[in-house]
Amino acid sequence: MSANEPSDLIYGLEEKPTPTVALFTALQHVLASLVGVITPPLIIGTVLGLNAWLPYLISMSLFVSGLGTFIQARRIRHIGAGMICLQGTSFAFLAVILAAGFSVKNRGGSPEDVMAMIFGLTTVAAFIPMIVSRFLGQIRRLITPLISGTVVCLIGISLIKVSITDWGGGHNAANFGSVPNLLLGLLTLATIVLFSHARNRWLRLSAVILGMAVGCVAAALSGNLTLHPFTESWIAVPQPYRFGFQFDFSLFLPIALISLISILEAVGDLTANCLLSRQPVEGESYVRRLKGGILADGVSCMLAAIFSALPSTTFAQNNGVIQMTGVASRYVGMWIGCLLALLGLFPAFGAVIQQIPAPVLGGATLVMFGSVLAAGIRIMTQSPLTRRDMMIIAVSFGIGLGIEAQPEFLSHLPKVFANLFGSAISAGGIVAIVLNLVLPSDTAVRQTRESKLATEK
């Protein structure tokens, strides 16, 4: 893939949109990612009984997401990919962080002790992507387009499940799958698809916002929009290590393993971003972007631990927004970072957006997450797939999606292995890497056969 190929991008990677265009586009990225940013701390806080600190944890998640996104886009001293790489917590971390929190609680630890341990462990884990980023150039065999495309596809498929759940009404919704919910999601989706193909540039740039606005209006008119009063503090002040610092090596190992897996996920996301931004997905410039992006992930994880947020990695859903809006400008990434940081400092803004009905969010994110899947397919099929490639894809998809569909499949394994292979992304990605390393290439097989025939003659 070359940066010089014909493109339908309205603004390329290094082009600077007007402030109005940048703001509209950045808002759509924020809307697409907000739920993903605040959901992990919401789950962790609720399950571990940290409810008194939830508003602060959510605010800090948004604040750190903004800092990390700005660093990725700005690319400060080779730290950052120089693209729109929105930062947020990967759901892959939830299981291991919950396990660490429960371990502290079982020892009689207070909520503050739980958070001190979580953020102490994630502080040390932040060094893993920083270190690995320095060696990406030497492990290019692990990040071939086939591997990256497989991981991106698995990311997209996993995210689509989240969209469908929201479209139906959300987890454990009493009216899940009701006709009003389905119609709201369908209306939102149809509006976004319609405007994203409009000839008018402004309609295309605003497709996600317009779709969600139409969905919210329809929800209000049909009585499906319930507004909740805001009762929290209007300003959240970031405080470094507010809850202290604790560390336990036995609890650290699972988090370290997931940190390694999240690097593979980030490589897939960064590759998809390069593809959509019309940048090379092979060669030295590609590797430099990967190294800067993974290093920025580590820096974001460190900032997250310092300011009481969960580990931060590159999000996939924003690649779908790039494709829909036709805006890949990294300057928009800086706007996104500033907006998210402001949301973190002023929790009321986040509270307003949180009240968007789940079916509207589901309809809006479905097309974005589907675009991630489509990007993965494009990455895999840049060159004709060989019989070996098809075998790697088949086994990786089969194991990854099979385990995600039946998580009890790993219930009798040690927790470390269950956590490591517990998601489609980690299981499928690891299988793809192993098969790519151990299966002989078709070229090697052909050369062996030709050599054998020549010897027989």
Helices and strands as residue ranges (DSSP letters): H 19-47, G 51-53, H 54-74, E 87-88, G 91-93, H 94-106, H 111-125, H 127-133, G 136-143, H 145-168, H 179-196, H 201-205, H 207-221, H 249-276, H 284-306, E 313-314, H 317-325, H 330-345, H 347-354, H 358-380, H 387-405, G 407-410, H 415-420, H 424-438, H 442-456
